[in-house]
């Protein structure tokens, strides 16, 4: 758990005490992984990424195709209505 007395190692995510010379989990230090210049190293984030293209790949803007009512569903609904009307007509004198 990260507290005021610790920070997370940018290389492995392990908890490191403030003032430590190196990460006790992976051995990273100021030179290899704690400096601001290397904070995002190893995340494989390119500088040449087209954000709009990436967003379109992840969240396509085209709407999903609408499902047409099957003719079977339509016929079944009509028969159900006719059956209900016939049943009601039978009940009424």
Biopython code that builds the backbone (N, CA, C, O; Angstrom):
import numpy as np
from Bio.PDB.StructureBuilder import StructureBuilder

atoms = [
    (1, "UNK", "N", (0.837, -1.175, 0.000)),
    (1, "UNK", "CA", (0.000, 0.000, 0.000)),
    (1, "UNK", "C", (0.883, 1.240, 0.000)),
    (1, "UNK", "O", (1.828, 1.331, 0.783)),
    (2, "UNK", "N", (0.580, 2.192, -0.872)),
    (2, "UNK", "CA", (1.385, 3.414, -0.987)),
    (2, "UNK", "C", (1.032, 4.369, 0.147)),
    (2, "UNK", "O", (-0.138, 4.688, 0.359)),
    (3, "UNK", "N", (2.043, 4.818, 0.868)),
    (3, "UNK", "CA", (1.839, 5.787, 1.943)),
    (3, "UNK", "C", (2.728, 6.981, 1.682)),
    (3, "UNK", "O", (3.411, 7.041, 0.659)),
    (4, "UNK", "N", (2.724, 7.948, 2.615)),
    (4, "UNK", "CA", (3.590, 9.121, 2.473)),
    (4, "UNK", "C", (5.057, 8.743, 2.600)),
    (4, "UNK", "O", (5.926, 9.482, 2.137)),
    (5, "UNK", "N", (5.341, 7.624, 3.211)),
    (5, "UNK", "CA", (6.716, 7.202, 3.425)),
    (5, "UNK", "C", (7.214, 6.289, 2.310)),
    (5, "UNK", "O", (8.379, 5.891, 2.314)),
    (6, "UNK", "N", (6.343, 5.953, 1.352)),
    (6, "UNK", "CA", (6.733, 5.060, 0.260)),
    (6, "UNK", "C", (6.235, 5.603, -1.070)),
    (6, "UNK", "O", (5.405, 6.511, -1.108)),
    (7, "UNK", "N", (6.742, 5.046, -2.150)),
    (7, "UNK", "CA", (6.243, 5.341, -3.485)),
    (7, "UNK", "C", (6.319, 4.059, -4.294)),
    (7, "UNK", "O", (6.987, 3.103, -3.900)),
    (8, "UNK", "N", (5.627, 4.045, -5.433)),
    (8, "UNK", "CA", (5.630, 2.861, -6.281)),
    (8, "UNK", "C", (6.763, 2.941, -7.286)),
    (8, "UNK", "O", (6.973, 3.972, -7.924)),
    (9, "UNK", "N", (7.482, 1.852, -7.419)),
    (9, "UNK", "CA", (8.583, 1.775, -8.380)),
    (9, "UNK", "C", (7.998, 1.870, -9.790)),
    (9, "UNK", "O", (7.108, 1.092, -10.132)),
    (10, "UNK", "N", (8.485, 2.818, -10.626)),
    (10, "UNK", "CA", (7.958, 2.926, -11.988)),
    (10, "UNK", "C", (8.335, 1.743, -12.869)),
    (10, "UNK", "O", (7.719, 1.536, -13.915)),
    (11, "UNK", "N", (9.314, 0.981, -12.475)),
    (11, "UNK", "CA", (9.740, -0.152, -13.294)),
    (11, "UNK", "C", (8.904, -1.397, -13.022)),
    (11, "UNK", "O", (8.503, -2.080, -13.964)),
    (12, "UNK", "N", (8.630, -1.710, -11.743)),
    (12, "UNK", "CA", (7.913, -2.956, -11.440)),
    (12, "UNK", "C", (6.625, -2.750, -10.655)),
    (12, "UNK", "O", (5.831, -3.681, -10.521)),
    (13, "UNK", "N", (6.403, -1.537, -10.130)),
    (13, "UNK", "CA", (5.197, -1.270, -9.359)),
    (13, "UNK", "C", (5.299, -1.656, -7.901)),
    (13, "UNK", "O", (4.332, -1.521, -7.152)),
    (14, "UNK", "N", (6.468, -2.138, -7.488)),
    (14, "UNK", "CA", (6.658, -2.528, -6.093)),
    (14, "UNK", "C", (6.749, -1.320, -5.181)),
    (14, "UNK", "O", (7.068, -0.218, -5.629)),
    (15, "UNK", "N", (6.471, -1.523, -3.916)),
    (15, "UNK", "CA", (6.522, -0.454, -2.932)),
    (15, "UNK", "C", (7.974, -0.225, -2.496)),
    (15, "UNK", "O", (8.688, -1.160, -2.134)),
    (16, "UNK", "N", (8.389, 1.054, -2.542)),
    (16, "UNK", "CA", (9.764, 1.417, -2.204)),
    (16, "UNK", "C", (9.719, 2.500, -1.132)),
    (16, "UNK", "O", (8.960, 3.461, -1.257)),
    (17, "UNK", "N", (10.519, 2.357, -0.088)),
    (17, "UNK", "CA", (10.586, 3.372, 0.965)),
    (17, "UNK", "C", (11.298, 4.603, 0.431)),
    (17, "UNK", "O", (12.260, 4.502, -0.330)),
    (18, "UNK", "N", (10.803, 5.783, 0.847)),
    (18, "UNK", "CA", (11.471, 7.014, 0.444)),
    (18, "UNK", "C", (12.893, 7.011, 0.992)),
    (18, "UNK", "O", (13.133, 6.598, 2.127)),
    (19, "UNK", "N", (13.819, 7.471, 0.181)),
    (19, "UNK", "CA", (15.214, 7.494, 0.575)),
    (19, "UNK", "C", (15.958, 6.216, 0.249)),
    (19, "UNK", "O", (17.165, 6.130, 0.471)),
    (20, "UNK", "N", (15.254, 5.216, -0.278)),
    (20, "UNK", "CA", (15.919, 3.957, -0.634)),
    (20, "UNK", "C", (16.852, 4.189, -1.807)),
    (20, "UNK", "O", (16.600, 5.050, -2.650)),
    (21, "UNK", "N", (17.913, 3.430, -1.859)),
    (21, "UNK", "CA", (18.884, 3.538, -2.941)),
    (21, "UNK", "C", (18.387, 2.824, -4.182)),
    (21, "UNK", "O", (18.631, 3.276, -5.300)),
    (22, "UNK", "N", (17.698, 1.720, -3.995)),
    (22, "UNK", "CA", (17.184, 0.946, -5.123)),
    (22, "UNK", "C", (15.892, 0.246, -4.703)),
    (22, "UNK", "O", (15.611, 0.094, -3.514)),
    (23, "UNK", "N", (15.124, -0.171, -5.685)),
    (23, "UNK", "CA", (13.886, -0.915, -5.429)),
    (23, "UNK", "C", (14.251, -2.292, -4.883)),
    (23, "UNK", "O", (15.066, -2.988, -5.491)),
    (24, "UNK", "N", (13.676, -2.704, -3.761)),
    (24, "UNK", "CA", (14.002, -4.013, -3.212)),
    (24, "UNK", "C", (13.426, -5.164, -4.044)),
    (24, "UNK", "O", (13.815, -6.317, -3.857)),
    (25, "UNK", "N", (12.502, -4.856, -4.959)),
    (25, "UNK", "CA", (11.871, -5.897, -5.761)),
    (25, "UNK", "C", (12.601, -6.144, -7.084)),
    (25, "UNK", "O", (12.806, -7.291, -7.481)),
    (26, "UNK", "N", (12.997, -5.040, -7.774)),
    (26, "UNK", "CA", (13.589, -5.226, -9.101)),
    (26, "UNK", "C", (14.980, -4.624, -9.240)),
    (26, "UNK", "O", (15.667, -4.884, -10.228)),
    (27, "UNK", "N", (15.405, -3.826, -8.271)),
    (27, "UNK", "CA", (16.740, -3.250, -8.327)),
    (27, "UNK", "C", (16.844, -1.927, -9.071)),
    (27, "UNK", "O", (17.940, -1.376, -9.178)),
    (28, "UNK", "N", (15.748, -1.405, -9.584)),
    (28, "UNK", "CA", (15.792, -0.115, -10.283)),
    (28, "UNK", "C", (16.218, 0.976, -9.322)),
    (28, "UNK", "O", (15.944, 0.917, -8.123)),
    (29, "UNK", "N", (16.899, 1.977, -9.874)),
    (29, "UNK", "CA", (17.316, 3.108, -9.062)),
    (29, "UNK", "C", (17.097, 4.400, -9.846)),
    (29, "UNK", "O", (16.504, 4.380, -10.925)),
    (30, "UNK", "N", (17.561, 5.496, -9.320)),
    (30, "UNK", "CA", (17.384, 6.806, -9.964)),
    (30, "UNK", "C", (17.910, 6.794, -11.392)),
    (30, "UNK", "O", (17.307, 7.395, -12.281)),
    (31, "UNK", "N", (19.003, 6.130, -11.613)),
    (31, "UNK", "CA", (19.632, 6.106, -12.939)),
    (31, "UNK", "C", (18.842, 5.234, -13.922)),
    (31, "UNK", "O", (18.763, 5.557, -15.108)),
    (32, "UNK", "N", (18.268, 4.151, -13.446)),
    (32, "UNK", "CA", (17.626, 3.205, -14.368)),
    (32, "UNK", "C", (16.112, 3.283, -14.423)),
    (32, "UNK", "O", (15.513, 2.712, -15.334)),
    (33, "UNK", "N", (15.476, 3.958, -13.496)),
    (33, "UNK", "CA", (14.033, 3.913, -13.585)),
    (33, "UNK", "C", (13.245, 4.897, -12.761)),
    (33, "UNK", "O", (12.022, 4.950, -12.898)),
    (34, "UNK", "N", (13.875, 5.675, -11.916)),
    (34, "UNK", "CA", (13.094, 6.573, -11.087)),
    (34, "UNK", "C", (13.084, 7.999, -11.599)),
    (34, "UNK", "O", (12.277, 8.809, -11.142)),
    (35, "UNK", "N", (13.941, 8.319, -12.514)),
    (35, "UNK", "CA", (14.008, 9.711, -12.965)),
    (35, "UNK", "C", (12.796, 10.041, -13.831)),
    (35, "UNK", "O", (12.166, 9.147, -14.397)),
    (36, "UNK", "N", (12.476, 11.320, -13.931)),
    (36, "UNK", "CA", (11.327, 11.760, -14.726)),
    (36, "UNK", "C", (11.486, 11.378, -16.190)),
    (36, "UNK", "O", (10.491, 11.139, -16.874)),
    (37, "UNK", "N", (12.705, 11.317, -16.677)),
    (37, "UNK", "CA", (12.944, 11.006, -18.093)),
    (37, "UNK", "C", (12.576, 9.562, -18.419)),
    (37, "UNK", "O", (12.203, 9.269, -19.555)),
    (38, "UNK", "N", (12.670, 8.667, -17.463)),
    (38, "UNK", "CA", (12.412, 7.255, -17.733)),
    (38, "UNK", "C", (11.114, 6.758, -17.107)),
    (38, "UNK", "O", (10.866, 5.552, -17.088)),
    (39, "UNK", "N", (10.293, 7.652, -16.600)),
    (39, "UNK", "CA", (9.087, 7.238, -15.893)),
    (39, "UNK", "C", (8.158, 6.383, -16.753)),
    (39, "UNK", "O", (7.594, 5.410, -16.253)),
    (40, "UNK", "N", (7.981, 6.720, -18.042)),
    (40, "UNK", "CA", (7.076, 5.972, -18.904)),
    (40, "UNK", "C", (7.796, 4.996, -19.824)),
    (40, "UNK", "O", (7.178, 4.434, -20.728)),
    (41, "UNK", "N", (9.067, 4.787, -19.615)),
    (41, "UNK", "CA", (9.785, 3.807, -20.420)),
    (41, "UNK", "C", (9.227, 2.416, -20.152)),
    (41, "UNK", "O", (8.839, 2.096, -19.028)),
    (42, "UNK", "N", (9.194, 1.611, -21.176)),
    (42, "UNK", "CA", (8.721, 0.251, -21.022)),
    (42, "UNK", "C", (7.220, 0.106, -21.200)),
    (42, "UNK", "O", (6.706, -1.012, -21.172)),
    (43, "UNK", "N", (6.502, 1.213, -21.382)),
    (43, "UNK", "CA", (5.060, 1.125, -21.593)),
    (43, "UNK", "C", (4.711, 0.963, -23.060)),
    (43, "UNK", "O", (3.549, 0.745, -23.401)),
    (44, "UNK", "N", (5.706, 1.067, -23.934)),
    (44, "UNK", "CA", (5.521, 0.877, -25.364)),
    (44, "UNK", "C", (4.470, 1.835, -25.930)),
    (44, "UNK", "O", (3.605, 1.441, -26.712)),
    (45, "UNK", "N", (4.566, 3.098, -25.518)),
    (45, "UNK", "CA", (3.687, 4.134, -26.040)),
    (45, "UNK", "C", (4.463, 4.898, -27.098)),
    (45, "UNK", "O", (5.473, 5.536, -26.799)),
    (46, "UNK", "N", (3.995, 4.832, -28.322)),
    (46, "UNK", "CA", (4.673, 5.521, -29.409)),
    (46, "UNK", "C", (4.269, 6.978, -29.505)),
    (46, "UNK", "O", (3.174, 7.357, -29.089)),
    (47, "UNK", "N", (5.154, 7.791, -30.053)),
    (47, "UNK", "CA", (4.855, 9.202, -30.241)),
    (47, "UNK", "C", (4.094, 9.438, -31.532)),
    (47, "UNK", "O", (3.529, 10.515, -31.724)),
    (48, "UNK", "N", (4.068, 8.457, -32.417)),
    (48, "UNK", "CA", (3.468, 8.630, -33.734)),
    (48, "UNK", "C", (2.051, 8.061, -33.813)),
    (48, "UNK", "O", (1.592, 7.719, -34.903)),
    (49, "UNK", "N", (1.360, 7.953, -32.698)),
    (49, "UNK", "CA", (0.017, 7.384, -32.670)),
    (49, "UNK", "C", (-0.985, 8.455, -33.094)),
    (49, "UNK", "O", (-0.969, 9.572, -32.578)),
    (50, "UNK", "N", (-1.856, 8.102, -34.039)),
    (50, "UNK", "CA", (-2.935, 8.979, -34.464)),
    (50, "UNK", "C", (-4.126, 8.689, -33.554)),
    (50, "UNK", "O", (-4.750, 7.631, -33.645)),
    (51, "UNK", "N", (-4.429, 9.637, -32.683)),
    (51, "UNK", "CA", (-5.464, 9.410, -31.671)),
    (51, "UNK", "C", (-6.821, 9.129, -32.311)),
    (51, "UNK", "O", (-7.533, 8.227, -31.868)),
    (52, "UNK", "N", (-7.191, 9.885, -33.344)),
    (52, "UNK", "CA", (-8.494, 9.684, -33.982)),
    (52, "UNK", "C", (-8.601, 8.287, -34.594)),
    (52, "UNK", "O", (-9.650, 7.649, -34.517)),
    (53, "UNK", "N", (-7.520, 7.824, -35.195)),
    (53, "UNK", "CA", (-7.519, 6.477, -35.785)),
    (53, "UNK", "C", (-7.639, 5.410, -34.696)),
    (53, "UNK", "O", (-8.378, 4.438, -34.852)),
    (54, "UNK", "N", (-6.921, 5.593, -33.608)),
    (54, "UNK", "CA", (-6.982, 4.650, -32.498)),
    (54, "UNK", "C", (-8.384, 4.612, -31.888)),
    (54, "UNK", "O", (-8.909, 3.540, -31.589)),
    (55, "UNK", "N", (-8.981, 5.786, -31.708)),
    (55, "UNK", "CA", (-10.331, 5.850, -31.147)),
    (55, "UNK", "C", (-11.329, 5.149, -32.064)),
    (55, "UNK", "O", (-12.221, 4.448, -31.585)),
    (56, "UNK", "N", (-11.189, 5.329, -33.374)),
    (56, "UNK", "CA", (-12.084, 4.686, -34.330)),
    (56, "UNK", "C", (-11.919, 3.165, -34.296)),
    (56, "UNK", "O", (-12.896, 2.431, -34.445)),
    (57, "UNK", "N", (-10.688, 2.693, -34.100)),
    (57, "UNK", "CA", (-10.452, 1.252, -34.008)),
    (57, "UNK", "C", (-11.081, 0.671, -32.744)),
    (57, "UNK", "O", (-11.672, -0.408, -32.777)),
    (58, "UNK", "N", (-10.951, 1.391, -31.634)),
    (58, "UNK", "CA", (-11.462, 0.897, -30.362)),
    (58, "UNK", "C", (-12.973, 1.066, -30.234)),
    (58, "UNK", "O", (-13.655, 0.207, -29.674)),
    (59, "UNK", "N", (-13.495, 2.184, -30.760)),
    (59, "UNK", "CA", (-14.916, 2.495, -30.637)),
    (59, "UNK", "C", (-15.463, 2.876, -32.004)),
    (59, "UNK", "O", (-15.587, 4.061, -32.311)),
    (60, "UNK", "N", (-15.790, 1.889, -32.824)),
    (60, "UNK", "CA", (-16.276, 2.190, -34.182)),
    (60, "UNK", "C", (-17.523, 3.066, -34.128)),
    (60, "UNK", "O", (-18.390, 2.873, -33.275)),
    (61, "UNK", "N", (-17.608, 4.033, -35.047)),
    (61, "UNK", "CA", (-18.720, 4.970, -35.032)),
    (61, "UNK", "C", (-19.936, 4.441, -35.774)),
    (61, "UNK", "O", (-21.039, 4.958, -35.598)),
    (62, "UNK", "N", (-19.752, 3.421, -36.597)),
    (62, "UNK", "CA", (-20.903, 2.919, -37.343)),
    (62, "UNK", "C", (-21.877, 2.235, -36.401)),
    (62, "UNK", "O", (-21.494, 1.537, -35.461)),
    (63, "UNK", "N", (-23.126, 2.457, -36.682)),
    (63, "UNK", "CA", (-24.179, 1.886, -35.853)),
    (63, "UNK", "C", (-24.335, 0.407, -36.178)),
    (63, "UNK", "O", (-24.154, 0.001, -37.326)),
    (64, "UNK", "N", (-24.664, -0.391, -35.187)),
    (64, "UNK", "CA", (-24.879, -1.809, -35.465)),
    (64, "UNK", "C", (-26.096, -1.964, -36.381)),
    (64, "UNK", "O", (-27.032, -1.170, -36.292)),
    (65, "UNK", "N", (-26.099, -2.953, -37.241)),
    (65, "UNK", "CA", (-27.226, -3.132, -38.154)),
    (65, "UNK", "C", (-28.503, -3.444, -37.381)),
    (65, "UNK", "O", (-28.490, -4.180, -36.394)),
    (66, "UNK", "N", (-29.596, -2.869, -37.851)),
    (66, "UNK", "CA", (-30.881, -3.120, -37.216)),
    (66, "UNK", "C", (-31.375, -4.492, -37.622)),
    (66, "UNK", "O", (-31.213, -4.911, -38.768)),
    (67, "UNK", "N", (-31.959, -5.165, -36.705)),
    (67, "UNK", "CA", (-32.507, -6.491, -36.997)),
    (67, "UNK", "C", (-33.907, -6.314, -37.550)),
    (67, "UNK", "O", (-34.734, -5.630, -36.947)),
    (68, "UNK", "N", (-34.175, -6.919, -38.682)),
    (68, "UNK", "CA", (-35.504, -6.863, -39.276)),
    (68, "UNK", "C", (-36.387, -7.885, -38.572)),
    (68, "UNK", "O", (-35.938, -8.955, -38.159)),
    (69, "UNK", "N", (-37.665, -7.515, -38.451)),
    (69, "UNK", "CA", (-38.607, -8.464, -37.869)),
    (69, "UNK", "C", (-38.770, -9.621, -38.825)),
    (69, "UNK", "O", (-39.041, -9.430, -40.011)),
    (70, "UNK", "N", (-38.613, -10.760, -38.331)),
    (70, "UNK", "CA", (-38.764, -11.956, -39.136)),
    (70, "UNK", "C", (-40.232, -12.127, -39.513)),
    (70, "UNK", "O", (-41.123, -11.798, -38.730)),
    (71, "UNK", "N", (-40.474, -12.636, -40.694)),
    (71, "UNK", "CA", (-41.854, -12.838, -41.131)),
    (71, "UNK", "C", (-42.560, -13.844, -40.228)),
    (71, "UNK", "O", (-43.783, -13.812, -40.089)),
    (72, "UNK", "N", (-41.787, -14.730, -39.621)),
    (72, "UNK", "CA", (-42.370, -15.716, -38.703)),
    (72, "UNK", "C", (-42.937, -15.008, -37.467)),
    (72, "UNK", "O", (-44.017, -15.355, -36.988)),
    (73, "UNK", "N", (-42.205, -14.020, -36.960)),
    (73, "UNK", "CA", (-42.668, -13.279, -35.790)),
    (73, "UNK", "C", (-43.941, -12.516, -36.130)),
    (73, "UNK", "O", (-44.874, -12.474, -35.328)),
    (74, "UNK", "N", (-43.983, -11.915, -37.315)),
    (74, "UNK", "CA", (-45.163, -11.152, -37.728)),
    (74, "UNK", "C", (-46.376, -12.071, -37.859)),
    (74, "UNK", "O", (-47.454, -11.740, -37.366)),
    (75, "UNK", "N", (-46.215, -13.220, -38.518)),
    (75, "UNK", "CA", (-47.314, -14.175, -38.674)),
    (75, "UNK", "C", (-47.770, -14.690, -37.314)),
    (75, "UNK", "O", (-48.971, -14.819, -37.079)),
    (76, "UNK", "N", (-46.850, -14.982, -36.430)),
    (76, "UNK", "CA", (-47.202, -15.471, -35.096)),
    (76, "UNK", "C", (-47.984, -14.412, -34.329)),
    (76, "UNK", "O", (-48.940, -14.746, -33.630)),
    (77, "UNK", "N", (-47.604, -13.160, -34.443)),
    (77, "UNK", "CA", (-48.316, -12.084, -33.754)),
    (77, "UNK", "C", (-49.740, -11.955, -34.289)),
    (77, "UNK", "O", (-50.680, -11.779, -33.515)),
    (78, "UNK", "N", (-49.902, -12.041, -35.609)),
    (78, "UNK", "CA", (-51.241, -11.955, -36.211)),
    (78, "UNK", "C", (-52.113, -13.118, -35.740)),
    (78, "UNK", "O", (-53.269, -12.915, -35.368)),
    (79, "UNK", "N", (-51.569, -14.324, -35.755)),
    (79, "UNK", "CA", (-52.329, -15.488, -35.307)),
    (79, "UNK", "C", (-52.714, -15.366, -33.830)),
    (79, "UNK", "O", (-53.812, -15.763, -33.440)),
    (80, "UNK", "N", (-51.835, -14.831, -33.030)),
    (80, "UNK", "CA", (-52.119, -14.640, -31.605)),
    (80, "UNK", "C", (-53.267, -13.661, -31.412)),
    (80, "UNK", "O", (-54.147, -13.881, -30.580)),
    (81, "UNK", "N", (-53.256, -12.580, -32.183)),
    (81, "UNK", "CA", (-54.333, -11.590, -32.093)),
    (81, "UNK", "C", (-55.657, -12.216, -32.540)),
    (81, "UNK", "O", (-56.685, -12.028, -31.888)),
    (82, "UNK", "N", (-55.634, -12.959, -33.647)),
    (82, "UNK", "CA", (-56.856, -13.605, -34.128)),
    (82, "UNK", "C", (-57.378, -14.633, -33.119)),
    (82, "UNK", "O", (-58.585, -14.720, -32.895)),
    (83, "UNK", "N", (-56.494, -15.395, -32.523)),
    (83, "UNK", "CA", (-56.891, -16.385, -31.533)),
    (83, "UNK", "C", (-57.496, -15.708, -30.307)),
    (83, "UNK", "O", (-58.500, -16.169, -29.764)),
    (84, "UNK", "N", (-56.883, -14.621, -29.881)),
    (84, "UNK", "CA", (-57.416, -13.890, -28.725)),
    (84, "UNK", "C", (-58.783, -13.319, -29.051)),
    (84, "UNK", "O", (-59.683, -13.354, -28.212)),
    (85, "UNK", "N", (-58.956, -12.787, -30.273)),
    (85, "UNK", "CA", (-60.252, -12.228, -30.658)),
    (85, "UNK", "C", (-61.307, -13.337, -30.706)),
    (85, "UNK", "O", (-62.436, -13.126, -30.262)),
    (86, "UNK", "N", (-60.965, -14.497, -31.231)),
    (86, "UNK", "CA", (-61.903, -15.620, -31.279)),
    (86, "UNK", "C", (-62.266, -16.106, -29.893)),
    (86, "UNK", "O", (-63.423, -16.448, -29.652)),
    (87, "UNK", "N", (-61.312, -16.149, -28.972)),
    (87, "UNK", "CA", (-61.568, -16.593, -27.617)),
    (87, "UNK", "C", (-62.498, -15.625, -26.908)),
    (87, "UNK", "O", (-63.414, -16.036, -26.195)),
    (88, "UNK", "N", (-62.258, -14.344, -27.109)),
    (88, "UNK", "CA", (-63.109, -13.335, -26.485)),
    (88, "UNK", "C", (-64.534, -13.429, -27.053)),
    (88, "UNK", "O", (-65.510, -13.313, -26.311)),
    (89, "UNK", "N", (-64.648, -13.643, -28.389)),
    (89, "UNK", "CA", (-65.964, -13.753, -29.016)),
    (89, "UNK", "C", (-66.728, -14.967, -28.478)),
    (89, "UNK", "O", (-67.951, -14.926, -28.341)),
    (90, "UNK", "N", (-65.991, -16.058, -28.173)),
    (90, "UNK", "CA", (-66.618, -17.239, -27.612)),
    (90, "UNK", "C", (-67.170, -16.978, -26.206)),
    (90, "UNK", "O", (-68.219, -17.507, -25.839)),
    (91, "UNK", "N", (-66.465, -16.168, -25.429)),
    (91, "UNK", "CA", (-66.876, -15.902, -24.067)),
    (91, "UNK", "C", (-68.085, -14.986, -23.988)),
    (91, "UNK", "O", (-68.878, -15.082, -23.051)),
    (92, "UNK", "N", (-68.229, -14.112, -24.949)),
    (92, "UNK", "CA", (-69.349, -13.169, -24.926)),
    (92, "UNK", "C", (-70.573, -13.819, -25.540)),
    (92, "UNK", "O", (-70.464, -14.500, -26.560)),
    (93, "UNK", "N", (-71.769, -13.616, -24.920)),
    (93, "UNK", "CA", (-72.987, -14.255, -25.443)),
    (93, "UNK", "C", (-73.499, -13.594, -26.702)),
    (93, "UNK", "O", (-74.513, -14.022, -27.254)),
]
sb = StructureBuilder()
sb.init_structure("model")
sb.init_model(0)
sb.init_chain("A")
sb.init_seg("    ")
for serial, (resi, resn, name, xyz) in enumerate(atoms, 1):
    if name == "N":
        sb.init_residue(resn, " ", resi, " ")
    sb.init_atom(name, np.array(xyz, "f"), 0.0, 1.0, " ", f" {name:<3s}", serial, name[0])
structure = sb.get_structure()
